[in-house]
Structures are given as C-alpha cells and as structure tokens.
C-alpha cells in the first residue's frame, strides 16, 4: 500500500462509517513483529484458511521471474520463494 498508485477500490467512506471500521496504517516492522507473525502462523496453521491467500506452491530462487509473474497476476495475496531451493 505504500506505492503512490495504491487504492482501496472497494472500500468507501460509507462502509467505514456504517461498519464502524478503524483503519491504521503501519509502515515497517521490527524483528519482534516478524517473530510474532511467524508464531501466529504456527499457532493457527490448522485452524485458519491460509491456503485461500497463499499460492499453492513455492518457487525456487532460480525461478524468481516465475514467482514475480505469478504475483503480478493478483490471484494470491502472497507468492512464496524458497531461497534454499535453487
């Protein structure tokens, strides 16, 4: 979202008000935040539908161009690159 052309195309002011939403921007994170996020994923790996936002397989580092192309399609929120696999 830090790109100048980023848009929330389906979120309107009406939705924010009617649903009493709070939007908070967060820029950058600390190593502690990353540790907490990984812990969250580990604790909830069996109960949350991560497969609905993650690409079904990772790409080896040698195929990073394929990973970038997959990410640009927008089908998944995250596309993984396996840096240990070349």
N, C-alpha and C positions, 0 to 999 in steps of 0.2 A: 504494500500500500504506500510505500514511500516514493514511488515513481510519480512524477507530476501529472501523468495521464490516468492515474488510478481513479476509478469511480465505483460507487456503490449503486449500481444501476437499478436495483430493485428495492432499495431502502429509501423510503420517503419520510419527510418530516411528519406526516400524518401517522405513519407506522410507529415512529419513535414516541410520539405523544400518546397515542391510543394504547400502546403496549407498555408504556412507562419504561422504555428502554434507557439504559445508560451505555454510552459509547466512550471507551477510553483508549486513546492511542498509546502504544508502547513502542519505544524505539530502543533498540539494542537490548542486550541482556547480559547478566553476569554468569560466570561459571556455575554459581549456585542455582540459578534459574534453569540451566541446562540439566543439571543433576536432578532437580525436582521434576522436570518434564520427563526424563528417562524413567525415574521412579514411578511416576503416574502411569506411563505406558506399561511398565512391568506389572504394576498392581491391577490394572484394568484390562490386560490383554485378552482375557477370556470373557469379559462382560460388555465391552463396547465394540461397535461395528467398525473397527479401524479399516477393514477391507473396503469400505464404501468410499474412503478418501485417499487410500494409498494405491498406487499402481500395483497390479497383481504380482509383479516380479521386479527384481532389481537389475540394473545394467552393470556389466563390468566396466571398470575405469577405461579400458581400451575402446569401449563403445559409448563414450560420453556424448558424442554427437547424436546418437540414437536416443539417449536419455533426454537431452535438451529438446529434440524434435517431439518426443512424447509429451514433455511438459508443456510445450507451446500449443499442443492440441487442446489443452484445458480439460481433458476428461477426468483428471485426478488432481486433487489438491497438492499431492506430493508424489514425486517420482524419485526413487532411490538409486544411488550409485554406490556400488560395492567397491570401495577403494582397495580392498585386499584381493580382489579378483581382477586379473588383467586378462 
